[in-house]
Amino acid sequence: MKEISENINRGVPYIDAVIVYAEKYGLEVEVVGEIIRRSPVLKAKIYKEAEELNMVEKLTRLPV
């Protein structure tokens, strides 16, 4: 998890940081999913990034 944070701090997008981590350690998709599920903040940021890239349907949010 620390390596993912370091990559993000260097400007790597969240999705790419997780992919790099998984490839480096040879992790399966299920393991990566578990890492993401354990961190609500990471999960929310990845979802927001996926929305911006039109990879998932955008959620309706109340203006803040």
C-alpha positions as CSV (number, residue, x, y, z in Angstrom):
1,M,0.0,0.0,0.0
2,K,2.9,2.3,0.7
3,E,4.3,1.9,-2.8
4,I,0.9,2.7,-4.3
5,S,0.9,6.0,-2.2
6,E,4.4,6.9,-3.3
7,N,3.5,6.4,-7.0
8,I,0.4,8.6,-6.5
9,N,2.4,11.3,-4.8
10,R,4.7,11.3,-7.9
11,G,1.8,12.1,-10.1
12,V,0.9,8.6,-11.3
13,P,-2.9,8.2,-11.8
14,Y,-4.6,6.0,-9.2
15,I,-5.5,3.2,-11.6
16,D,-2.0,3.1,-13.1
17,A,-0.4,3.0,-9.6
18,V,-2.5,0.0,-8.6
19,I,-1.7,-1.8,-11.9
20,V,2.1,-1.1,-11.5
21,Y,1.9,-2.5,-8.0
22,A,0.1,-5.7,-9.1
23,E,2.4,-6.3,-12.0
24,K,5.5,-5.8,-9.8
25,Y,4.4,-8.4,-7.3
26,G,2.6,-10.7,-9.8
27,L,-0.8,-10.3,-8.0
28,E,-4.0,-11.7,-9.3
29,V,-7.1,-9.5,-10.0
30,E,-8.8,-10.8,-6.9
31,V,-6.0,-9.8,-4.6
32,V,-5.9,-6.3,-6.1
33,G,-9.6,-6.0,-5.6
34,E,-9.2,-6.9,-1.9
35,I,-6.6,-4.2,-1.5
36,I,-8.9,-1.6,-3.0
37,R,-11.9,-2.8,-0.9
38,R,-9.9,-2.4,2.3
39,S,-9.3,1.3,1.6
40,P,-12.5,3.3,1.1
41,V,-10.5,6.4,0.2
42,L,-8.5,4.5,-2.5
43,K,-11.7,3.0,-3.8
44,A,-13.5,6.4,-4.0
45,K,-10.5,8.0,-5.8
46,I,-10.2,5.1,-8.3
47,Y,-14.0,5.3,-9.0
48,K,-13.8,9.1,-9.5
49,E,-10.9,8.6,-11.9
50,A,-12.7,5.9,-13.8
51,E,-15.7,8.3,-14.1
52,E,-13.5,11.0,-15.6
53,L,-12.2,8.5,-18.1
54,N,-15.7,7.3,-18.9
55,M,-14.9,3.8,-17.8
56,V,-17.9,3.6,-15.5
57,E,-21.3,5.3,-15.3
58,K,-21.1,8.7,-13.5
59,L,-22.9,8.8,-10.2
60,T,-25.3,11.7,-9.5
61,R,-23.8,13.8,-6.7
62,L,-25.3,16.6,-4.7
63,P,-23.4,19.9,-5.2
64,V,-21.2,20.7,-2.3
